[in-house]
Amino acid sequence: MPNLTHIFPFFIVADLKAAVSFYTGKLGFEVRYTGPADGPYWAIVGRDEISIMLKAIAPEIKPAPNHTRHEWARWDAYIHVSDPDILFEAYRAGGVKFLQPLKDDNDGLRGFEVTDADGYVLFFGRPVSHPQSPVPAFKQMSLQLPVTHIERSIEFYTKKLGFSLDFRYEDFYAGIVKDGFSIHLKSGDSPGNDKKNKEDLDITFSVDRIGRLYEELLGKSIDIVQPLRDMPYGKEFYIADPDGNRIAFVETA
């Protein structure tokens, strides 16, 4: 499939020479193309990974920056900058005039605004970086189920319940995932689930369209411990994996 790599703003300018001079002299851009050779009227200027196309159409065709059409359309180009603070200081030292100095705005962006020779407004910035919290963050929780035969358990959860194998460690440990949920399986001694009653659960999943899920699992020769039933909080049913681990599926009302 073709890969899209760049997009260039296209600005109509009043005077090509003046427009190019602003970008090269003030903003540190370079001229990447100008033409035609016998009477240039359009150019491409760029810096690093970005480029802007400039074109003088005719004396009666004037530049039309977005803000002249509506005050809410403030910018004509958003230019992502890895460190707007450093660029702002460099531009200020070079005598660039700012429409908006460096700041964190109400849209969660940190940057500054510059108006070019034709009134087009360029925003240089990036999303505000929030300092990392000194408090350790819990990112994911994985339940660990004891199983007798790791291969049998992997086959059950992947083929019967639609999980995917996330990782495998030697011949006794594996991780499976589905819809952002993670379960770790560890083989060893018998889990001892034969002493449970059917209300003792190991995992509870909250699901949508529980009736459809129940019908699908009925057709896969799965041990249904508790058939689908109505409860005060919604609908539920329980199944057991090959080692007797009890799994509940619940759809709240």
C-alpha positions as a printed Julia matrix, in Angstrom:
253×3 Matrix{Float64}:
   0.0     0.0     0.0
   1.44    3.48   -0.87
   2.88    5.36    2.1
   2.01    9.06    2.49
   5.11   10.95    3.62
   4.61   14.75    3.47
   2.04   17.53    3.07
   2.97   21.08    1.98
   0.88   24.18    2.74
   0.33   26.23   -0.44
   0.34   29.99    0.16
  -0.61   32.6    -2.45
   1.81   35.52   -1.99
   1.88   39.11   -3.2
   5.61   39.23   -3.91
   7.57   36.01   -4.3
  10.95   37.59   -3.63
   9.76   39.21   -0.39
   8.07   36.0     0.75
  11.14   33.86    0.12
  13.35   36.45    1.81
  11.28   36.29    5.0
  11.44   32.52    5.29
  15.14   32.26    4.5
  16.31   35.39    6.29
  14.13   35.25    9.39
  13.07   31.64    9.91
  16.14   29.76    8.73
  14.46   28.03    5.79
  16.24   27.14    2.56
  15.05   27.49   -1.01
  14.32   24.0    -2.34
  12.87   25.04   -5.67
  12.07   28.19   -7.61
  10.81   28.56  -11.14
  10.42   28.96  -13.94
  13.96   30.08  -14.64
  13.0    32.89  -17.04
  10.6    34.55  -14.6
  10.1    32.84  -11.21
   6.62   33.07   -9.73
   6.59   30.08   -7.38
   8.97   28.44   -4.94
   9.3    25.77   -2.3
  11.03   26.74    0.94
  11.77   24.3     3.72
  13.59   23.48    6.9
  14.31   20.01    8.28
  11.3    17.81    7.41
   8.78   20.51    6.48
   8.22   22.51    3.3
   5.92   25.36    2.22
   4.92   26.2    -1.35
   4.71   29.9    -2.26
   3.16   31.24   -5.45
   2.51   34.71   -6.85
  -0.57   34.35   -9.07
  -1.36   37.82  -10.4
  -1.41   41.37   -8.99
  -5.18   41.27   -8.47
  -5.05   37.88   -6.62
  -4.18   38.77   -3.06
  -3.06   36.54   -0.17
  -6.0    35.37    1.95
  -4.82   34.17    5.39
  -7.42   32.19    7.33
  -7.89   34.83   10.02
  -9.13   37.3     7.37
 -12.04   34.95    6.69
 -12.96   34.22   10.31
 -11.38   35.1    13.65
 -11.63   31.52   14.89
  -9.39   30.32   12.04
  -6.26   31.79   13.59
  -3.52   29.69   11.96
  -2.57   28.87    8.4
  -0.02   26.19    9.34
   0.8    24.14   12.42
   4.49   23.25   12.46
   5.42   20.59   14.99
   8.65   21.39   16.82
  10.39   18.96   19.19
  11.59   21.82   21.44
   9.7    25.1    20.85
  11.53   26.79   23.75
  14.91   26.54   22.01
  13.51   27.63   18.63
  11.72   30.58   20.22
  14.94   31.84   21.8
  16.81   31.44   18.51
  14.13   33.38   16.6
  13.99   36.1    19.24
  17.76   36.52   19.09
  17.44   36.83   15.31
  14.93   39.65   15.53
  11.78   37.74   14.6
   8.57   39.51   15.66
   5.95   37.31   17.3
   2.19   37.51   16.95
   2.01   35.35   20.1
   5.07   34.73   22.3
   5.89   31.29   23.68
   3.22   29.97   26.06
   1.04   27.01   27.0
  -2.38   27.64   25.46
  -5.86   26.44   26.4
  -5.73   23.67   23.79
  -2.89   21.85   25.54
  -0.21   23.1    23.16
   3.07   24.85   23.92
   4.41   27.13   21.22
   4.41   30.54   19.6
   2.98   32.3    16.55
   4.75   34.16   13.74
   3.2    36.16   10.9
   4.98   35.93    7.55
   5.39   38.68    4.94
   1.88   38.05    3.55
   0.06   37.79    6.87
  -0.07   34.0     7.09
   0.1    32.86   10.7
   2.46   29.99   11.53
   2.26   28.17   14.85
   5.46   26.48   15.98
   4.96   24.08   18.87
   3.87   20.72   20.21
   1.51   19.25   22.82
   2.37   20.25   26.37
   4.63   17.71   28.08
   3.48   16.81   31.56
   6.24   15.93   34.01
   6.35   12.28   34.95
   4.72   11.64   38.29
   7.12   10.57   41.03
   4.48    8.09   42.21
   4.84    4.64   40.59
   1.93    3.92   38.26
   0.21    0.57   37.85
  -0.05   -0.04   34.1
  -1.63   -3.49   33.74
  -2.87   -6.34   35.87
  -2.63  -10.0    34.83
  -4.38  -12.83   36.62
  -2.44  -16.07   37.09
  -4.32  -19.33   36.8
  -2.89  -22.69   37.87
  -3.21  -25.32   35.16
  -2.18  -28.95   34.81
  -1.23  -29.09   31.12
  -0.05  -25.83   29.56
  -0.68  -26.93   25.96
  -4.24  -27.99   26.72
  -4.94  -24.7    28.46
  -3.48  -22.59   25.65
  -5.6   -24.48   23.14
  -8.76  -24.0    25.23
  -8.35  -20.25   25.7
  -7.25  -19.53   22.12
  -9.6   -21.82   20.22
 -12.62  -21.82   22.51
 -12.58  -18.29   23.95
 -10.77  -16.36   21.24
  -7.66  -15.31   23.16
  -4.28  -14.85   21.46
  -0.99  -16.22   22.72
   1.05  -13.25   24.0
   4.18  -15.08   25.11
   5.45  -18.5    26.07
   8.14  -19.23   28.64
   9.66  -22.7    28.4
   7.08  -25.44   28.95
   5.28  -24.27   32.08
   4.29  -20.6    31.71
   2.36  -18.59   29.11
   0.42  -15.36   28.7
  -2.78  -14.95   26.69
  -4.61  -11.73   25.78
  -7.98  -10.62   24.45
  -9.47   -7.11   24.17
  -6.85   -5.68   26.51
  -7.25   -8.39   29.17
  -4.32  -10.59   30.12
  -4.21  -13.99   31.81
  -1.06  -15.86   32.81
  -1.16  -19.65   32.85
   1.22  -21.65   35.02
   1.38  -25.43   34.92
   2.22  -27.52   37.94
   0.3   -29.5    40.5
  -3.45  -29.96   40.25
  -5.23  -26.66   40.93
  -7.56  -28.42   43.37
 -10.7   -26.96   41.82
 -12.67  -30.14   42.47
 -13.43  -28.8    45.95
 -15.13  -25.65   44.67
 -18.84  -25.08   44.43
 -20.18  -23.44   41.29
 -20.38  -19.99   42.89
 -16.63  -19.87   43.6
 -15.19  -17.79   40.76
 -11.62  -17.21   39.57
 -12.29  -14.57   36.9
 -15.23  -12.31   36.06
 -15.51  -10.62   32.66
 -17.92   -7.77   31.97
 -19.24   -8.22   28.42
 -21.71   -6.87   25.89
 -24.28   -8.97   23.98
 -24.08  -11.77   26.5
 -26.86  -13.79   24.86
 -24.92  -14.05   21.62
 -21.72  -14.99   23.48
 -23.58  -17.68   25.44
 -24.96  -19.26   22.26
 -21.49  -19.26   20.67
 -19.91  -21.01   23.66
 -22.71  -23.57   23.84
 -21.65  -24.76   20.4
 -18.01  -25.27   21.42
 -18.42  -28.12   23.92
 -17.48  -25.94   26.9
 -18.37  -26.93   30.45
 -21.22  -24.58   31.4
 -21.21  -24.45   35.21
 -24.07  -21.96   35.47
 -26.41  -21.49   32.5
 -27.39  -17.98   31.44
 -29.65  -16.44   34.03
 -31.23  -13.13   35.0
 -29.98  -11.45   38.15
 -30.94   -8.18   39.87
 -27.82   -6.54   38.35
 -28.14   -8.02   34.85
 -27.44  -11.36   33.14
 -24.66  -13.87   33.77
 -23.35  -17.35   33.13
 -20.31  -19.34   34.31
 -18.0   -21.74   32.56
 -15.06  -23.89   33.66
 -11.77  -24.36   31.82
 -10.18  -27.84   31.51
  -8.68  -27.46   35.01
 -11.91  -26.37   36.65
 -11.03  -22.66   36.89
 -14.36  -20.85   37.03
 -14.98  -17.92   34.68
 -18.05  -15.7    34.91
 -19.42  -13.54   32.09
 -21.68  -10.71   33.24
 -23.68   -8.07   31.39
 -25.0    -5.42   33.75
 -28.44   -3.96   33.26
